[in-house]
């Protein structure tokens, strides 16, 4: 299980779960998830960064295997979706590719990862941890750095509008509101991509 940034570097990994275990269940057992859910990661709160769109600064993006929460976006389910939901799912798919590409880059750099490791489980964990560290070092030294990164420094008087939205459980109303806000932004003139309607 890995969380990857836009430079294909692993910012968090959890190694050792069985492949048959569901991704959402594995993620919810990690230290990262527990700190995220208890607001101990010092992630900046939401502000109205773009006029009329109250979007969180940072969210995690997962596939259908993950549960929707205020901190983790997943695609809308179903087949007969409206244009807004299809655009949202397309945009999320574009973001999810970063983690897939990161694993591909790592496996192709150390091609021994294309076959099973013939070592004990504990030693395999140590080997994979070492590869992840080396992967990040190589990405830092030789890798692609995404252009257009913008760091926004929050003022001390910023509004935390999401705290005013009623929260019902881990997912529920608040998580759906956040996902719908992103979906609305992606089809607005401020947030649309010229080609996105051709891709859905």
C-alpha positions as CSV (number, residue, x, y, z in Angstrom):
1,X,0.0,0.0,0.0
2,X,1.5,3.3,-1.0
3,X,0.6,7.0,-1.1
4,X,2.4,8.7,-4.0
5,X,2.9,12.4,-4.8
6,X,2.9,14.1,-8.2
7,X,6.6,13.4,-8.7
8,X,6.0,9.6,-8.4
9,X,7.7,9.5,-5.0
10,X,6.3,7.4,-2.3
11,X,5.4,9.6,0.7
12,X,4.0,6.7,2.7
13,X,4.2,2.9,2.4
14,X,2.7,0.0,4.4
15,X,4.4,-3.3,3.5
16,X,3.4,-6.8,4.5
17,X,-0.4,-7.2,3.9
18,X,-1.6,-10.2,2.0
19,X,-2.5,-9.7,-1.6
20,X,-5.9,-11.2,-1.0
21,X,-6.8,-8.6,1.6
22,X,-9.0,-5.7,0.3
23,X,-7.2,-2.4,-0.2
24,X,-9.7,-0.4,1.9
25,X,-9.3,-2.8,4.9
26,X,-5.5,-2.7,4.6
27,X,-5.5,1.1,4.5
28,X,-7.7,1.4,7.5
29,X,-5.3,-0.6,9.5
30,X,-2.3,1.7,8.8
31,X,-0.9,4.2,11.2
32,X,-1.3,6.8,8.5
33,X,-5.1,6.3,8.3
34,X,-5.5,6.4,12.1
35,X,-3.5,9.7,12.2
36,X,-5.5,11.1,9.3
37,X,-8.9,10.3,10.9
38,X,-7.9,11.8,14.2
39,X,-6.6,15.0,12.5
40,X,-3.0,14.5,13.7
41,X,-1.2,14.9,10.4
42,X,-1.4,18.8,10.4
43,X,-3.1,18.9,7.0
44,X,-4.3,22.4,6.2
45,X,-8.1,22.8,6.5
46,X,-10.4,23.8,3.7
47,X,-10.7,27.3,2.6
48,X,-12.5,29.0,-0.3
49,X,-9.4,28.9,-2.5
50,X,-11.4,29.4,-5.7
51,X,-14.4,31.7,-5.6
52,X,-17.6,29.8,-4.9
53,X,-15.9,26.4,-4.5
54,X,-15.0,25.3,-1.0
55,X,-12.4,22.6,-1.7
56,X,-10.0,21.0,0.7
57,X,-6.4,21.8,0.1
58,X,-5.4,18.1,0.2
59,X,-7.3,14.9,-0.4
60,X,-6.2,11.3,-1.1
61,X,-7.5,9.7,-4.3
62,X,-8.4,6.0,-4.4
63,X,-10.3,3.6,-6.7
64,X,-13.6,1.8,-6.0
65,X,-12.0,-0.5,-3.5
66,X,-11.7,2.4,-1.0
67,X,-14.5,3.8,1.1
68,X,-15.4,7.5,0.5
69,X,-14.5,9.7,3.4
70,X,-13.8,13.4,4.0
71,X,-10.1,12.7,3.4
72,X,-10.3,10.2,0.5
73,X,-12.1,10.7,-2.8
74,X,-13.3,7.7,-4.8
75,X,-15.2,7.5,-8.0
76,X,-19.0,7.6,-8.2
77,X,-20.4,4.1,-8.6
78,X,-22.9,2.9,-11.2
79,X,-23.2,2.8,-14.9
80,X,-25.7,5.4,-16.0
81,X,-24.1,8.4,-14.5
82,X,-24.8,12.0,-15.4
83,X,-22.1,14.1,-17.3
84,X,-20.9,15.7,-14.1
85,X,-20.2,12.4,-12.4
86,X,-18.6,10.9,-15.5
87,X,-16.3,13.9,-15.7
88,X,-15.4,13.6,-12.0
89,X,-14.6,9.9,-12.5
90,X,-12.4,10.7,-15.5
91,X,-10.5,13.4,-13.6
92,X,-10.0,11.0,-10.6
93,X,-8.7,8.3,-13.0
94,X,-6.1,10.7,-14.3
95,X,-4.9,11.4,-10.8
96,X,-4.9,7.7,-9.8
97,X,-2.4,7.0,-12.6
98,X,0.4,8.5,-10.5
99,X,0.5,5.6,-8.1
100,X,0.3,3.0,-10.9
101,X,3.1,4.8,-12.8
102,X,5.2,4.9,-9.6
103,X,4.9,1.2,-9.1
104,X,5.8,0.7,-12.8
105,X,8.9,2.9,-12.5
106,X,10.0,1.1,-9.4
107,X,9.5,-2.4,-10.9
108,X,11.3,-1.5,-14.1
109,X,14.2,0.1,-12.4
110,X,14.7,-3.0,-10.3
111,X,13.6,-5.7,-12.7
112,X,14.0,-8.4,-10.0
113,X,10.6,-7.2,-8.8
114,X,9.0,-8.8,-11.9
115,X,9.3,-12.2,-10.2
116,X,8.6,-13.5,-6.7
117,X,11.3,-12.9,-4.1
118,X,12.7,-16.2,-2.8
119,X,13.3,-15.0,0.8
120,X,11.4,-15.0,4.1
121,X,8.4,-12.6,4.6
122,X,10.3,-10.5,7.1
123,X,13.4,-10.1,4.8
124,X,11.1,-9.4,1.9
125,X,9.6,-6.5,3.8
126,X,13.1,-5.0,4.5
127,X,14.0,-5.4,0.8
128,X,10.9,-3.6,-0.4
129,X,11.4,-0.8,2.1
130,X,15.0,-0.4,0.8
131,X,13.7,-0.3,-2.8
132,X,11.2,2.4,-1.9
133,X,13.9,4.5,-0.3
134,X,16.2,4.0,-3.3
135,X,13.3,4.8,-5.7
136,X,12.7,8.1,-3.9
137,X,16.4,9.0,-4.0
138,X,16.5,8.2,-7.7
139,X,13.4,10.3,-8.4
140,X,14.8,13.2,-6.4
141,X,18.2,13.0,-8.3
142,X,17.1,12.1,-11.8
143,X,13.4,12.1,-11.9
144,X,10.7,14.3,-13.4
145,X,9.4,17.1,-11.3
146,X,5.9,18.2,-12.0
147,X,5.6,21.8,-13.3
148,X,3.1,24.3,-12.1
149,X,3.2,23.3,-8.4
150,X,1.7,26.0,-6.3
151,X,2.2,26.3,-2.6
152,X,-0.5,28.3,-0.9
153,X,0.4,29.7,2.5
154,X,-2.6,30.0,4.7
155,X,-3.2,33.1,6.7
156,X,-4.0,32.8,10.4
157,X,-7.5,34.2,9.9
158,X,-8.5,31.7,7.2
159,X,-12.1,30.3,7.4
160,X,-12.5,26.6,7.9
161,X,-15.9,26.3,6.2
162,X,-15.9,22.5,6.3
163,X,-16.2,22.5,10.1
164,X,-19.6,24.3,9.6
165,X,-21.0,21.4,7.5
166,X,-22.7,18.8,9.6
167,X,-20.7,15.6,9.8
168,X,-22.6,12.3,9.8
169,X,-20.2,9.4,10.3
170,X,-16.9,8.8,8.5
171,X,-18.3,9.2,5.1
172,X,-21.9,10.3,4.9
173,X,-23.1,13.8,4.2
174,X,-19.8,15.6,4.6
175,X,-17.8,13.2,2.3
176,X,-20.5,13.3,-0.3
177,X,-20.6,17.2,-0.1
178,X,-16.8,17.3,-0.7
179,X,-16.9,14.9,-3.7
180,X,-19.9,16.8,-5.2
181,X,-18.0,20.1,-4.7
182,X,-15.1,18.8,-6.7
183,X,-17.5,17.4,-9.3
184,X,-19.1,20.8,-9.7
185,X,-15.7,22.5,-9.9
186,X,-14.5,20.1,-12.7
187,X,-17.5,21.1,-14.9
188,X,-17.3,24.8,-14.2
189,X,-15.5,27.3,-16.4
190,X,-12.9,27.7,-13.6
191,X,-12.0,24.0,-13.4
192,X,-12.9,22.3,-16.6
193,X,-10.4,20.8,-19.1
194,X,-11.0,21.5,-22.8
195,X,-10.9,17.8,-23.8
196,X,-12.7,16.2,-20.8
197,X,-16.1,15.8,-22.5
198,X,-14.5,13.9,-25.3
199,X,-13.0,11.4,-22.9
200,X,-16.1,10.4,-21.1
